[in-house]
Amino acid sequence: MLEKELKELIRAMKMLIEAKTANLAVETEMDKMRLKDFLKHVESQGLNMSNDDHSSWPDDFEEDWE
């Protein structure tokens, strides 16, 4: 009896892990889409947040706080 319940518990835990993994994959894809949409919106507002532009403002900002 205990063995049967343990097997069912292990199966349920396996199903939970598989469902959570699938959910995380979907959430990751949605987050990527949101990021692309956010960057598109920001750039349409005149701000450039691409990785290619290495502005010097963080250095200036840090120097002001020292």
PDB file of N, CA, C and O in Angstrom, chain B, residues numbered from 101:
ATOM      1  N   MET B 101       0.821  -1.194   0.000  1.00  0.00           N
ATOM      2  CA  MET B 101       0.000   0.000   0.000  1.00  0.00           C
ATOM      3  C   MET B 101       0.868   1.262   0.000  1.00  0.00           C
ATOM      4  O   MET B 101       0.636   2.182  -0.785  1.00  0.00           O
ATOM      5  N   LEU B 102       1.838   1.297   0.858  1.00  0.00           N
ATOM      6  CA  LEU B 102       2.730   2.453   0.921  1.00  0.00           C
ATOM      7  C   LEU B 102       3.537   2.587  -0.371  1.00  0.00           C
ATOM      8  O   LEU B 102       3.786   3.698  -0.840  1.00  0.00           O
ATOM      9  N   GLU B 103       3.940   1.465  -0.935  1.00  0.00           N
ATOM     10  CA  GLU B 103       4.700   1.478  -2.179  1.00  0.00           C
ATOM     11  C   GLU B 103       3.877   2.080  -3.318  1.00  0.00           C
ATOM     12  O   GLU B 103       4.397   2.852  -4.123  1.00  0.00           O
ATOM     13  N   LYS B 104       2.608   1.729  -3.380  1.00  0.00           N
ATOM     14  CA  LYS B 104       1.718   2.258  -4.418  1.00  0.00           C
ATOM     15  C   LYS B 104       1.564   3.776  -4.274  1.00  0.00           C
ATOM     16  O   LYS B 104       1.604   4.505  -5.265  1.00  0.00           O
ATOM     17  N   GLU B 105       1.391   4.238  -3.060  1.00  0.00           N
ATOM     18  CA  GLU B 105       1.243   5.675  -2.818  1.00  0.00           C
ATOM     19  C   GLU B 105       2.526   6.430  -3.158  1.00  0.00           C
ATOM     20  O   GLU B 105       2.474   7.537  -3.694  1.00  0.00           O
ATOM     21  N   LEU B 106       3.670   5.835  -2.849  1.00  0.00           N
ATOM     22  CA  LEU B 106       4.937   6.478  -3.193  1.00  0.00           C
ATOM     23  C   LEU B 106       5.119   6.574  -4.703  1.00  0.00           C
ATOM     24  O   LEU B 106       5.601   7.587  -5.210  1.00  0.00           O
ATOM     25  N   LYS B 107       4.735   5.529  -5.416  1.00  0.00           N
ATOM     26  CA  LYS B 107       4.831   5.570  -6.879  1.00  0.00           C
ATOM     27  C   LYS B 107       3.937   6.658  -7.455  1.00  0.00           C
ATOM     28  O   LYS B 107       4.334   7.373  -8.374  1.00  0.00           O
ATOM     29  N   GLU B 108       2.734   6.780  -6.915  1.00  0.00           N
ATOM     30  CA  GLU B 108       1.815   7.834  -7.380  1.00  0.00           C
ATOM     31  C   GLU B 108       2.374   9.213  -7.060  1.00  0.00           C
ATOM     32  O   GLU B 108       2.262  10.136  -7.867  1.00  0.00           O
ATOM     33  N   LEU B 109       2.971   9.351  -5.894  1.00  0.00           N
ATOM     34  CA  LEU B 109       3.564  10.629  -5.503  1.00  0.00           C
ATOM     35  C   LEU B 109       4.731  10.988  -6.426  1.00  0.00           C
ATOM     36  O   LEU B 109       4.871  12.138  -6.844  1.00  0.00           O
ATOM     37  N   ILE B 110       5.553  10.007  -6.734  1.00  0.00           N
ATOM     38  CA  ILE B 110       6.683  10.253  -7.633  1.00  0.00           C
ATOM     39  C   ILE B 110       6.192  10.634  -9.025  1.00  0.00           C
ATOM     40  O   ILE B 110       6.746  11.544  -9.641  1.00  0.00           O
ATOM     41  N   ARG B 111       5.173   9.962  -9.529  1.00  0.00           N
ATOM     42  CA  ARG B 111       4.598  10.314 -10.832  1.00  0.00           C
ATOM     43  C   ARG B 111       4.033  11.734 -10.814  1.00  0.00           C
ATOM     44  O   ARG B 111       4.232  12.504 -11.754  1.00  0.00           O
ATOM     45  N   ALA B 112       3.334  12.065  -9.744  1.00  0.00           N
ATOM     46  CA  ALA B 112       2.757  13.410  -9.640  1.00  0.00           C
ATOM     47  C   ALA B 112       3.852  14.467  -9.588  1.00  0.00           C
ATOM     48  O   ALA B 112       3.727  15.525 -10.206  1.00  0.00           O
ATOM     49  N   MET B 113       4.920  14.187  -8.856  1.00  0.00           N
ATOM     50  CA  MET B 113       6.030  15.142  -8.785  1.00  0.00           C
ATOM     51  C   MET B 113       6.699  15.299 -10.146  1.00  0.00           C
ATOM     52  O   MET B 113       7.079  16.405 -10.529  1.00  0.00           O
ATOM     53  N   LYS B 114       6.844  14.196 -10.876  1.00  0.00           N
ATOM     54  CA  LYS B 114       7.428  14.248 -12.209  1.00  0.00           C
ATOM     55  C   LYS B 114       6.556  15.090 -13.139  1.00  0.00           C
ATOM     56  O   LYS B 114       7.070  15.897 -13.914  1.00  0.00           O
ATOM     57  N   MET B 115       5.258  14.904 -13.062  1.00  0.00           N
ATOM     58  CA  MET B 115       4.339  15.686 -13.897  1.00  0.00           C
ATOM     59  C   MET B 115       4.411  17.166 -13.528  1.00  0.00           C
ATOM     60  O   MET B 115       4.366  18.030 -14.404  1.00  0.00           O
ATOM     61  N   LEU B 116       4.523  17.456 -12.230  1.00  0.00           N
ATOM     62  CA  LEU B 116       4.634  18.842 -11.781  1.00  0.00           C
ATOM     63  C   LEU B 116       5.903  19.485 -12.325  1.00  0.00           C
ATOM     64  O   LEU B 116       5.873  20.620 -12.801  1.00  0.00           O
ATOM     65  N   ILE B 117       7.009  18.768 -12.255  1.00  0.00           N
ATOM     66  CA  ILE B 117       8.276  19.303 -12.763  1.00  0.00           C
ATOM     67  C   ILE B 117       8.196  19.538 -14.267  1.00  0.00           C
ATOM     68  O   ILE B 117       8.666  20.564 -14.758  1.00  0.00           O
ATOM     69  N   GLU B 118       7.611  18.606 -14.996  1.00  0.00           N
ATOM     70  CA  GLU B 118       7.474  18.772 -16.448  1.00  0.00           C
ATOM     71  C   GLU B 118       6.585  19.957 -16.784  1.00  0.00           C
ATOM     72  O   GLU B 118       6.885  20.711 -17.710  1.00  0.00           O
ATOM     73  N   ALA B 119       5.502  20.133 -16.049  1.00  0.00           N
ATOM     74  CA  ALA B 119       4.601  21.261 -16.300  1.00  0.00           C
ATOM     75  C   ALA B 119       5.293  22.582 -15.985  1.00  0.00           C
ATOM     76  O   ALA B 119       5.144  23.555 -16.723  1.00  0.00           O
ATOM     77  N   LYS B 120       6.040  22.615 -14.903  1.00  0.00           N
ATOM     78  CA  LYS B 120       6.747  23.844 -14.524  1.00  0.00           C
ATOM     79  C   LYS B 120       7.811  24.184 -15.565  1.00  0.00           C
ATOM     80  O   LYS B 120       8.001  25.354 -15.901  1.00  0.00           O
ATOM     81  N   THR B 121       8.499  23.177 -16.072  1.00  0.00           N
ATOM     82  CA  THR B 121       9.514  23.395 -17.109  1.00  0.00           C
ATOM     83  C   THR B 121       8.875  23.974 -18.367  1.00  0.00           C
ATOM     84  O   THR B 121       9.398  24.918 -18.959  1.00  0.00           O
ATOM     85  N   ALA B 122       7.758  23.410 -18.765  1.00  0.00           N
ATOM     86  CA  ALA B 122       7.061  23.921 -19.948  1.00  0.00           C
ATOM     87  C   ALA B 122       6.591  25.355 -19.706  1.00  0.00           C
ATOM     88  O   ALA B 122       6.682  26.201 -20.595  1.00  0.00           O
ATOM     89  N   ASN B 123       6.095  25.622 -18.513  1.00  0.00           N
ATOM     90  CA  ASN B 123       5.629  26.958 -18.168  1.00  0.00           C
ATOM     91  C   ASN B 123       6.778  27.963 -18.218  1.00  0.00           C
ATOM     92  O   ASN B 123       6.608  29.073 -18.722  1.00  0.00           O
ATOM     93  N   LEU B 124       7.940  27.582 -17.701  1.00  0.00           N
ATOM     94  CA  LEU B 124       9.091  28.478 -17.739  1.00  0.00           C
ATOM     95  C   LEU B 124       9.536  28.762 -19.162  1.00  0.00           C
ATOM     96  O   LEU B 124       9.939  29.883 -19.471  1.00  0.00           O
ATOM     97  N   ALA B 125       9.468  27.771 -20.026  1.00  0.00           N
ATOM     98  CA  ALA B 125       9.843  27.981 -21.425  1.00  0.00           C
ATOM     99  C   ALA B 125       8.907  28.991 -22.084  1.00  0.00           C
ATOM    100  O   ALA B 125       9.354  29.863 -22.829  1.00  0.00           O
ATOM    101  N   VAL B 126       7.625  28.875 -21.814  1.00  0.00           N
ATOM    102  CA  VAL B 126       6.649  29.811 -22.381  1.00  0.00           C
ATOM    103  C   VAL B 126       6.867  31.208 -21.808  1.00  0.00           C
ATOM    104  O   VAL B 126       6.832  32.194 -22.544  1.00  0.00           O
ATOM    105  N   GLU B 127       7.090  31.295 -20.511  1.00  0.00           N
ATOM    106  CA  GLU B 127       7.323  32.604 -19.890  1.00  0.00           C
ATOM    107  C   GLU B 127       8.576  33.264 -20.449  1.00  0.00           C
ATOM    108  O   GLU B 127       8.599  34.477 -20.655  1.00  0.00           O
ATOM    109  N   THR B 128       9.616  32.475 -20.695  1.00  0.00           N
ATOM    110  CA  THR B 128      10.847  33.018 -21.262  1.00  0.00           C
ATOM    111  C   THR B 128      10.595  33.598 -22.647  1.00  0.00           C
ATOM    112  O   THR B 128      11.073  34.689 -22.958  1.00  0.00           O
ATOM    113  N   GLU B 129       9.859  32.890 -23.469  1.00  0.00           N
ATOM    114  CA  GLU B 129       9.533  33.395 -24.805  1.00  0.00           C
ATOM    115  C   GLU B 129       8.692  34.665 -24.717  1.00  0.00           C
ATOM    116  O   GLU B 129       8.910  35.608 -25.478  1.00  0.00           O
ATOM    117  N   MET B 130       7.737  34.693 -23.799  1.00  0.00           N
ATOM    118  CA  MET B 130       6.910  35.893 -23.632  1.00  0.00           C
ATOM    119  C   MET B 130       7.759  37.073 -23.164  1.00  0.00           C
ATOM    120  O   MET B 130       7.565  38.199 -23.623  1.00  0.00           O
ATOM    121  N   ASP B 131       8.687  36.821 -22.263  1.00  0.00           N
ATOM    122  CA  ASP B 131       9.563  37.898 -21.789  1.00  0.00           C
ATOM    123  C   ASP B 131      10.439  38.434 -22.911  1.00  0.00           C
ATOM    124  O   ASP B 131      10.674  39.640 -22.985  1.00  0.00           O
ATOM    125  N   LYS B 132      10.928  37.556 -23.787  1.00  0.00           N
ATOM    126  CA  LYS B 132      11.714  38.005 -24.937  1.00  0.00           C
ATOM    127  C   LYS B 132      10.876  38.892 -25.837  1.00  0.00           C
ATOM    128  O   LYS B 132      11.353  39.917 -26.323  1.00  0.00           O
ATOM    129  N   MET B 133       9.614  38.498 -26.063  1.00  0.00           N
ATOM    130  CA  MET B 133       8.726  39.305 -26.903  1.00  0.00           C
ATOM    131  C   MET B 133       8.442  40.652 -26.247  1.00  0.00           C
ATOM    132  O   MET B 133       8.420  41.678 -26.926  1.00  0.00           O
ATOM    133  N   ARG B 134       8.226  40.659 -24.942  1.00  0.00           N
ATOM    134  CA  ARG B 134       7.991  41.919 -24.225  1.00  0.00           C
ATOM    135  C   ARG B 134       9.197  42.836 -24.312  1.00  0.00           C
ATOM    136  O   ARG B 134       9.051  44.045 -24.492  1.00  0.00           O
ATOM    137  N   LEU B 135      10.394  42.262 -24.184  1.00  0.00           N
ATOM    138  CA  LEU B 135      11.611  43.064 -24.261  1.00  0.00           C
ATOM    139  C   LEU B 135      11.752  43.698 -25.638  1.00  0.00           C
ATOM    140  O   LEU B 135      12.072  44.881 -25.752  1.00  0.00           O
ATOM    141  N   LYS B 136      11.513  42.912 -26.684  1.00  0.00           N
ATOM    142  CA  LYS B 136      11.580  43.462 -28.037  1.00  0.00           C
ATOM    143  C   LYS B 136      10.571  44.584 -28.217  1.00  0.00           C
ATOM    144  O   LYS B 136      10.887  45.615 -28.811  1.00  0.00           O
ATOM    145  N   ASP B 137       9.362  44.392 -27.711  1.00  0.00           N
ATOM    146  CA  ASP B 137       8.326  45.409 -27.814  1.00  0.00           C
ATOM    147  C   ASP B 137       8.720  46.656 -27.034  1.00  0.00           C
ATOM    148  O   ASP B 137       8.516  47.775 -27.506  1.00  0.00           O
ATOM    149  N   PHE B 138       9.282  46.469 -25.844  1.00  0.00           N
ATOM    150  CA  PHE B 138       9.714  47.595 -25.023  1.00  0.00           C
ATOM    151  C   PHE B 138      10.812  48.387 -25.726  1.00  0.00           C
ATOM    152  O   PHE B 138      10.762  49.616 -25.776  1.00  0.00           O
ATOM    153  N   LEU B 139      11.800  47.682 -26.268  1.00  0.00           N
ATOM    154  CA  LEU B 139      12.891  48.371 -26.959  1.00  0.00           C
ATOM    155  C   LEU B 139      12.378  49.124 -28.176  1.00  0.00           C
ATOM    156  O   LEU B 139      12.830  50.233 -28.460  1.00  0.00           O
ATOM    157  N   LYS B 140      11.443  48.530 -28.891  1.00  0.00           N
ATOM    158  CA  LYS B 140      10.850  49.197 -30.057  1.00  0.00           C
ATOM    159  C   LYS B 140      10.121  50.469 -29.617  1.00  0.00           C
ATOM    160  O   LYS B 140      10.231  51.510 -30.264  1.00  0.00           O
ATOM    161  N   HIS B 141       9.382  50.377 -28.521  1.00  0.00           N
ATOM    162  CA  HIS B 141       8.656  51.538 -28.013  1.00  0.00           C
ATOM    163  C   HIS B 141       9.624  52.631 -27.559  1.00  0.00           C
ATOM    164  O   HIS B 141       9.422  53.805 -27.870  1.00  0.00           O
ATOM    165  N   VAL B 142      10.658  52.257 -26.838  1.00  0.00           N
ATOM    166  CA  VAL B 142      11.621  53.234 -26.332  1.00  0.00           C
ATOM    167  C   VAL B 142      12.330  53.930 -27.486  1.00  0.00           C
ATOM    168  O   VAL B 142      12.502  55.149 -27.475  1.00  0.00           O
ATOM    169  N   GLU B 143      12.740  53.149 -28.480  1.00  0.00           N
ATOM    170  CA  GLU B 143      13.419  53.756 -29.623  1.00  0.00           C
ATOM    171  C   GLU B 143      12.485  54.658 -30.418  1.00  0.00           C
ATOM    172  O   GLU B 143      12.928  55.649 -30.999  1.00  0.00           O
ATOM    173  N   SER B 144      11.195  54.325 -30.449  1.00  0.00           N
ATOM    174  CA  SER B 144      10.248  55.196 -31.150  1.00  0.00           C
ATOM    175  C   SER B 144      10.058  56.516 -30.407  1.00  0.00           C
ATOM    176  O   SER B 144       9.619  57.505 -30.993  1.00  0.00           O
ATOM    177  N   GLN B 145      10.387  56.529 -29.130  1.00  0.00           N
ATOM    178  CA  GLN B 145      10.300  57.753 -28.341  1.00  0.00           C
ATOM    179  C   GLN B 145      11.588  58.577 -28.419  1.00  0.00           C
ATOM    180  O   GLN B 145      11.690  59.631 -27.791  1.00  0.00           O
ATOM    181  N   GLY B 146      12.566  58.099 -29.185  1.00  0.00           N
ATOM    182  CA  GLY B 146      13.796  58.862 -29.385  1.00  0.00           C
ATOM    183  C   GLY B 146      14.951  58.423 -28.512  1.00  0.00           C
ATOM    184  O   GLY B 146      16.000  59.067 -28.523  1.00  0.00           O
ATOM    185  N   LEU B 147      14.798  57.362 -27.767  1.00  0.00           N
ATOM    186  CA  LEU B 147      15.890  56.870 -26.931  1.00  0.00           C
ATOM    187  C   LEU B 147      16.514  55.658 -27.596  1.00  0.00           C
ATOM    188  O   LEU B 147      15.819  54.838 -28.197  1.00  0.00           O
ATOM    189  N   ASN B 148      17.813  55.552 -27.486  1.00  0.00           N
ATOM    190  CA  ASN B 148      18.515  54.420 -28.085  1.00  0.00           C
ATOM    191  C   ASN B 148      19.089  53.561 -26.964  1.00  0.00           C
ATOM    192  O   ASN B 148      19.982  54.001 -26.239  1.00  0.00           O
ATOM    193  N   MET B 149      18.581  52.339 -26.819  1.00  0.00           N
ATOM    194  CA  MET B 149      19.037  51.457 -25.754  1.00  0.00           C
ATOM    195  C   MET B 149      19.733  50.223 -26.321  1.00  0.00           C
ATOM    196  O   MET B 149      19.745  49.177 -25.672  1.00  0.00           O
ATOM    197  N   SER B 150      20.300  50.320 -27.495  1.00  0.00           N
ATOM    198  CA  SER B 150      20.957  49.161 -28.097  1.00  0.00           C
ATOM    199  C   SER B 150      22.273  48.888 -27.379  1.00  0.00           C
ATOM    200  O   SER B 150      22.830  49.762 -26.715  1.00  0.00           O
ATOM    201  N   ASN B 151      22.753  47.671 -27.524  1.00  0.00           N
ATOM    202  CA  ASN B 151      24.000  47.269 -26.894  1.00  0.00           C
ATOM    203  C   ASN B 151      25.212  47.877 -27.589  1.00  0.00           C
ATOM    204  O   ASN B 151      26.301  47.910 -27.016  1.00  0.00           O
ATOM    205  N   ASP B 152      25.036  48.355 -28.813  1.00  0.00           N
ATOM    206  CA  ASP B 152      26.151  48.900 -29.581  1.00  0.00           C
ATOM    207  C   ASP B 152      26.568  50.279 -29.086  1.00  0.00           C
ATOM    208  O   ASP B 152      27.718  50.678 -29.265  1.00  0.00           O
ATOM    209  N   ASP B 153      25.660  50.997 -28.477  1.00  0.00           N
ATOM    210  CA  ASP B 153      25.936  52.359 -28.029  1.00  0.00           C
ATOM    211  C   ASP B 153      26.416  52.322 -26.578  1.00  0.00           C
ATOM    212  O   ASP B 153      25.643  52.050 -25.659  1.00  0.00           O
ATOM    213  N   HIS B 154      27.700  52.598 -26.395  1.00  0.00           N
ATOM    214  CA  HIS B 154      28.251  52.623 -25.044  1.00  0.00           C
ATOM    215  C   HIS B 154      28.437  54.078 -24.635  1.00  0.00           C
ATOM    216  O   HIS B 154      29.501  54.660 -24.841  1.00  0.00           O
ATOM    217  N   SER B 155      27.418  54.642 -24.069  1.00  0.00           N
ATOM    218  CA  SER B 155      27.459  56.040 -23.672  1.00  0.00           C
ATOM    219  C   SER B 155      28.393  56.226 -22.489  1.00  0.00           C
ATOM    220  O   SER B 155      28.695  55.281 -21.761  1.00  0.00           O
ATOM    221  N   SER B 156      28.837  57.444 -22.315  1.00  0.00           N
ATOM    222  CA  SER B 156      29.753  57.730 -21.214  1.00  0.00           C
ATOM    223  C   SER B 156      29.021  58.235 -19.976  1.00  0.00           C
ATOM    224  O   SER B 156      29.655  58.520 -18.960  1.00  0.00           O
ATOM    225  N   TRP B 157      27.691  58.350 -20.047  1.00  0.00           N
ATOM    226  CA  TRP B 157      26.993  58.933 -18.902  1.00  0.00           C
ATOM    227  C   TRP B 157      27.121  58.142 -17.605  1.00  0.00           C
ATOM    228  O   TRP B 157      27.141  58.768 -16.544  1.00  0.00           O
ATOM    229  N   PRO B 158      27.210  56.818 -17.611  1.00  0.00           N
ATOM    230  CA  PRO B 158      27.372  56.147 -16.314  1.00  0.00           C
ATOM    231  C   PRO B 158      28.667  56.545 -15.619  1.00  0.00           C
ATOM    232  O   PRO B 158      28.686  56.688 -14.397  1.00  0.00           O
ATOM    233  N   ASP B 159      29.756  56.727 -16.376  1.00  0.00           N
ATOM    234  CA  ASP B 159      31.008  57.141 -15.769  1.00  0.00           C
ATOM    235  C   ASP B 159      30.880  58.537 -15.187  1.00  0.00           C
ATOM    236  O   ASP B 159      31.327  58.784 -14.067  1.00  0.00           O
ATOM    237  N   ASP B 160      30.275  59.453 -15.932  1.00  0.00           N
ATOM    238  CA  ASP B 160      30.083  60.810 -15.430  1.00  0.00           C
ATOM    239  C   ASP B 160      29.205  60.794 -14.187  1.00  0.00           C
ATOM    240  O   ASP B 160      29.469  61.514 -13.225  1.00  0.00           O
ATOM    241  N   PHE B 161      28.167  59.975 -14.209  1.00  0.00           N
ATOM    242  CA  PHE B 161      27.261  59.890 -13.080  1.00  0.00           C
ATOM    243  C   PHE B 161      27.996  59.368 -11.840  1.00  0.00           C
ATOM    244  O   PHE B 161      27.818  59.901 -10.745  1.00  0.00           O
ATOM    245  N   GLU B 162      28.805  58.347 -12.008  1.00  0.00           N
ATOM    246  CA  GLU B 162      29.522  57.769 -10.891  1.00  0.00           C
ATOM    247  C   GLU B 162      30.524  58.764 -10.326  1.00  0.00           C
ATOM    248  O   GLU B 162      30.703  58.832  -9.110  1.00  0.00           O
ATOM    249  N   GLU B 163      31.189  59.547 -11.196  1.00  0.00           N
ATOM    250  CA  GLU B 163      32.152  60.534 -10.723  1.00  0.00           C
ATOM    251  C   GLU B 163      31.491  61.606  -9.880  1.00  0.00           C
ATOM    252  O   GLU B 163      32.082  62.097  -8.918  1.00  0.00           O
ATOM    253  N   ASP B 164      30.270  61.972 -10.233  1.00  0.00           N
ATOM    254  CA  ASP B 164      29.567  62.990  -9.456  1.00  0.00           C
ATOM    255  C   ASP B 164      29.234  62.503  -8.048  1.00  0.00           C
ATOM    256  O   ASP B 164      29.136  63.302  -7.118  1.00  0.00           O
ATOM    257  N   TRP B 165      29.064  61.208  -7.895  1.00  0.00           N
ATOM    258  CA  TRP B 165      28.677  60.660  -6.588  1.00  0.00           C
ATOM    259  C   TRP B 165      29.878  60.343  -5.695  1.00  0.00           C
ATOM    260  O   TRP B 165      29.705  60.028  -4.518  1.00  0.00           O
ATOM    261  N   GLU B 166      31.081  60.424  -6.240  1.00  0.00           N
ATOM    262  CA  GLU B 166      32.254  60.087  -5.427  1.00  0.00           C
ATOM    263  C   GLU B 166      32.645  61.200  -4.501  1.00  0.00           C
ATOM    264  O   GLU B 166      33.613  61.069  -3.751  1.00  0.00           O
TER     265      GLU B 166
END
